[in-house]
Amino acid sequence: MKNRVVLRYLFALCLYGTIGFFLHFVDYSSEFVVLCRGLLGSLFIFLVLRFRKEKTDPAAIKRNLLRLAVSGIALGFNWVFLFAGYRYGIALSSLCNYIAPVIVVMITSLFYKEHINIRQVFCIIAAFTGMLLLLGIFEGNTETDTHAVVYGLLAAIGFVILVLCNRRMEDIEALDKTLIQLLFSAAVVFPYVLLNSGFPTAFDLTSALIVLMLGFLHTGVAYICYFSSINVLPAQSIAVLGYLEPVLNLLIGSLILHERIGIAGIVGAALIILASIGNELFADRS
């Protein structure tokens, strides 16, 4: 039973980790893809809940509505910046986005007075050292690389807000929470798509099929597999296995799409991943 749960969790992570690859073949704006992903993902989860004859909890949603709204908006911005960054460099954007858990530790220790131990301090230092290496200050990375890093860091800010809001949710089912957050993510992006980037004026079959796949498979199916797994797996297993996603992005970016990272970038990537894993592993050790 546990093996099946692990495989389900890994399947979700693999879906997340291949989003950047498929976006390279989409001719639509990042904002439009985020809008479609939010709408299609929420539709899929709603249909699954109806098929299972499970009802949403209006009282729980109302009780957490403000946090759901803020976290859903943060999720939307996380996707917009991350998808924009993917167009410049999948590996760099993904790794910068995954510095978010370390930032969460810093914020909770400073503002919420949560305990932080010496091991976590070293993890924070290692993560930011990795960031400096990714920025290419020793190699002089190209402007394209800088775009990927900046977009990844902006995505990380959205990720941080999402995590902090989720930590303060009160008695709400995971799929209920995800359904509302996806709707809010679509709602906040819709005006921007309408007024700025606009809807696609020409139909592209490849882009349309990929967007449908990203909405139903990489969002709806992936979220259900993810949340059904984390309710069973140990917290440390979730934390460690979770970093398959940035590793997969790194491999896809460097081996398949031939993105140049360099030796310093590889060392920086390793520092960020190890620091993030170490942060999770050391969190319960005072």
N, C-alpha and C positions, 0 to 999 in steps of 0.2 A: 504493500500500500504506500509506504513512504517513498519507494523508488518511483512510483507513478506520480506522486506529488512533486518530487524533485524534477522529473522530466517535464511536467506541466509548467513548473516555474522556469526552467531553462528554456522551454519553448517560447514563453512570453518574452524572456530577455532577448532571445535570438530575433524575435519579431521587432522588438524595440531597436536592436542593434543594426538592423538592415534598412531602417527607414531612410537614413541618409543616402544609402546607395540608390534606392529607388527614386528618391527625389531628383537625382541627377538626370533622370529621363522624363521629368515632368516640365512642361512648358508654361505652367501657370505660376502666379506669384505665390510667395510664401504665405501671405495673409489669406489668399483664397483657399490654399490647401488646408490651413488651420481651420478655417470656417467649415469646410467640408468634413474634416476629420471630427470636429466637435459635434456636428449635426448627425453624421452617419454613425459615429460611435455611440452617441446617446440613444439614437433610434434602435441600434442593435441591442443595447443593454435593456431598453424598455421592452422590446419584443421578447427577450429572454425571460425577463421578469413575468411578463404576461403568460408565456408558454409554461413556466414553472408554477403559475398561479400564485406568485408571491406579490404581495402588495407593498407599496412604498409606505413609509411612516410619516404622514403629514406633520404630526406633532414634533418629531425629531428634526425634520427639515426646517420647520418654523423656528425651533429652538436654536438651530445652528445657522440660520439664514444669512446673517451678516458674514460669518466666517466662510460659509459656502460661496457667497458672492465674491469676497476678496480673493479666496483661494482659486476660484474658477477664473477670475480675471488674470491672476498671476500665472495660472496654467496656460492661458491663451497667449500671454506675452512670452512665456518661456518657449512655447512652440514656435512663435513667430521669429524670435531672435535665433533660436537654435536652427530652424530650417533655413533661415537666411545665411547663417554661418556655414551650414553644410555645403552651400554652393561654392564657398571659398576653400573649405577644407574640413572634411568629415572628422578626421582624427583630432585636429586642434580644437574645433568647436565642442565636440563631445567631451574631451578631457577637461576643458575649461568649465563646462557645465557641471562636471562631476566634482568640482572643488566646493560645491554648495554644502555638502554635509559638514565639511570642516568649518565653513563660515557659520553654519548653524550652531556648532559647538561654541564658537567665539561669542556669538550674540547671546546665547542662553547663559553663558558664564558671566558676561558683563552686565546684562540687563535683568536676567531672571535669577541670578546668584546660584546657578547650578554648579555643582562641584566639577572642577577640571583638574586632572592629575598631571604629573610631570610627563608621562608618556604621551598624553594628548597634546601637550605643549610642543613636544618634539615633532608630532605628526603635523601640527599647524605650520611649524617652521619648514618641515620637509615639503609640504604642499605648496607653500609660497615660493620656495626655492625652485620647485618644479615649474611653477608658473613663469618665473624669470627665465628659465631655460627654454620654455616653450615660446616665450616672446622673442627669443633669438638675440638677446643682447650680446651674446658672445660670438654669434655667427652673422648677424645682420640679415635677418629674414626679410622676405619681400613684403610689399604692401598687402598683397593678397593674404599672406599668413597673418598679418596684423588684423585685417578684417575678420578673419575666422576667430581669432582670440577675443577681440572686442565683442563680437556677437555672442560668443560662447559665455563670456563673463556676464553680459546683460541677461542671457538666458538663465544663468546661475542665480541672479538676483530674484527672478521670478520663481525659480525652484525653491529658494530659501523661504520666500513668503508663503509658498504653498505648503512646505514642510511645517513651518511654525503654526500656520492656521490649522493644519490637520492634527497637530499635537494637542490643540485646545478644543477639538470637537467633543461633544458630549453625547454618548449613547446613540450613535447613528450607524446603520448598516453600511458596509463598504460600497456595495453597488448603488445604494440610494445616494450616498455621498458623491460617487463618481458620476452618476447620471446628472445630478444638478451641476456639478463642477464643469462637466463637458458642455452643458447648455449655456452656462455663464461664459465659458471660454469662446463659444461661437457668437454669443450676443455682443461681447465687447469688441470682437474683430469685425463683425458685420458692417458697422458704420464706416470703419476705415476702408474696407474693401469697396463699399459703395461710393465713398467720396474721393478716395485716393487711387488705389491700384486698379479698381474696377473689376468687373466680371470679364471672363474671357470672351473675346469677340469672335474667335474662330474655334471650331470644334477640332480637337486633336484626340483621336481614338486612343493612342498609347497613354497620353496624360490622363484621360478620363478613366481608363481602366485601372491605372495605378492609384489614382485618387480614391476610387471606389475600394480598392484593396486596402489602402492605408486606413480608410474609415472603418470598414467592417472587420478586416482581419487584424491589422496592426493596432487598432484601437479597441473595438468591441471585443473580439475574441481574446486579444492579448490581456485586456484589463480583467476579464473574467478568469482567465487562467492564473493571472498574477495574484488577484485577491483571494481566490480559492486556495492558493498554495501558501500564502503568507500566514493564513489563519492556522496552519498545521505545522509548518516548518519551524525549527528553533530560530531565534532572532539572529544569532551569530551566523548560522548557515545562510540566512537571507542576505545578511550584510556582505559576506564574503562572495557568495555566488552572484550577487547583484552586480559586481564589477566585471562580469562577463560582457556587459553591454559596451562600456568604453573600450575594452580590449578588442572586441569584435569590430567596433568602429575603426580602431587603430589599424587592425589587420586589413580591413576592406580598403581604407584610405590609402595605405602604403603599398599593399600587394596587388590590389585589383585596379584602383584608380590612379596609382602611381603618384600619390601626393608626396612631395618631398618634406621630410621631417628633420633629417640630419641626426648625427650622434647626440648632440646636446638635447635635441627634442625628444629622442628616445629615452634618454636618462631622465628628462623632466617628466615624461609620461609615466615612467616607472615610479618616480618619486610621488606623483599625485595619486596613482592607484594604490601604492603601498601605504601612503599616508592615510588615505580614506579608509582602507581596510583596517589599518592599525587603529584608527580612531574608533571604529565600531567595536573592535575586539577589546580595546583597553577601556571602553566606556564604563564597564561594570567593575573595573578593578581600581580600587582606591589606593 
